[in-house]
């Protein structure tokens, strides 16, 4: 996939392959947040690729950074399934030709629905086919809908098609569904809708060193305060080879604070600080709790480690 960031307004997202000019190749486009890249997204993207091939177009995904609600209504902004970089990597695996991140800010939010179709999709991104969800809304105040897109498409010469919802076991697969399952600790069930175990890929940073002091050194994972995970302890696989025990939460025994993901790798020697690691969530072990003493916490962590070793030692 040729990934690029098209700077329409505001500061650019930190992604590789910056491209300031529009595309010259005609494209088949789909637009959305694509948080998580689940099986519903894969269904849509496969349909897009098939249409692009038949029309001899390049496939293009248009998405936003940050999520629009972080700008328009921060209190209603959803938790995060994937970072911008993780999203780009997952879309690369889907074999999409182009990826366009639009920086979503107040200026862009004021773009009218018609201008979005005409000036951005058609003129700058060379859209000649547009595939969207049946309930797609876009433009300032979400004023645009599918019928407007079809009307503009007829005038300018591009086809607009809607995709039906994708279901698994009677459930419409959506980012909202996956967020809910993760927030309830149901990480095993999520695989059915993602098509893979849920994972993140982030950098390890220096923490407070509390884990090392109590005999369970941990890797502190950067930018994890807004994950959709339930607070608690998880069995994880790190970089597809190290079994670990992860805690996601505020560390109430040590005074609390902002949520953070900490991972203790079982039988691992080394320093991961500064490295980017992939953390795959295998199972929810228990809820986070405040312990009356550090010794009580150490005993519980030891039990967590033994449980994870007995369940998943064959993976490490």
Residue, then its C-alpha position, 0 to 999 in steps of 0.5 A: x500500500x502506498x500510504x500518504x497524509x494529505x494535509x488539508x488543514x491544521x497540523x499534520x499527523x505523524x505518519x510517513x509518506x507526506x503528500x501535499x498534492x492531490x492524486x492524479x490517478x482515478x480512484x475508488x474511494x471509501x470514507x470512514x473512521x475505520x477504528x479497529x479494522x474489524x471484519x465489517x471493515x474487511x467486507x467493505x474493503x474487499x468490495x471496494x477492491x473488487x470494484x476498483x479492479x473492475x473499473x481499473x481504478x486505484x483503491x483509496x481509504x479516506x479517514x480522519x485524525x483525530x476522531x471527529x468527536x474529539x474536536x466536536x464533542x470531546x466528552x462524547x469521544x469514544x475510547x481508542x481501538x487503534x492509533x493512526x499508525x496501527x490503523x495504517x498498518x492494518x489497512x496495509x495488510x488489507x492491500x489497499x492502494x492508497x490511504x488518506x488521513x485528513x486532519x480533523x479540526x474546526x476548520x475542516x468541520x465547517x466543510x459543507x457536504x457538497x464541498x467535501x464531495x466536489x472539492x476534496x473527493x472529486x477534485x483532489x482525490x480523483x474519486x470516480x467511484x464511492x462506496x459508503x455505508x447505508x447510513x453515511x452522514x458527512x459534511x458540516x453538522x452531518x448535513x450530507x447523506x447518501x442521496x446527496x452523494x448520489x446526486x452530486x455523483x451523477x452531476x460530476x460523473x462518479x458512481x455512488x454505492x452503499x454497502x449493507x451491514x456485515x453481521x456475525x452470528x446475528x450481530x452487526x459488526x461495528x467498532x461500537x460493538x468491539x469497544x463495548x466487549x473490550x470495556x466488559x473484559x470480553x477479549x476472547x469474544x472480540x476475536x470473532x468480530x475482529x478476525x484476530x486477537x485484539x492487539x496494540x503496537x506502542x513504544x515502551x517508556x520509563x515508568x515509576x519503577x514500582x514493578x521492579x521494586x516489588x519483584x515484578x518488573x514491567x514494561x510501561x506502554x506509551x499512549x494507553x490512557x484511552x484504550x477501550x479495555x476494562x480495568x484489570x489484569x490480562x494474559x498477553x502475548x508480546x511480539x508474538x513470542x513472550x507470554x506476559x501478565x498485563x495490568x490496565x488501570x490506575x494502580x490504586x494500591x500506589x495512589x491511583x492516577x491516569x490509566x496506563x498499560x503495564x506488562x510483566x513478561x514471564x521469564x524475560x531478561x532484558x530492557x525494552x525501554x525505547x522499543x516498540x512492542x506488540x501486545x496481544x490480549x489473550x484473556x481477562x484474568x481479574x478486575x483491578x483492585x486496591x490491596x491493603x498492603x504491598x505484600x498482598x499485592x505481591x501475593x496476588x501478582x504471583x498467583x496471576x503469573x502462575x495462572x497465566x503460565x499454566x494457561x498459556x505456557x505453550x505459546x511462549 
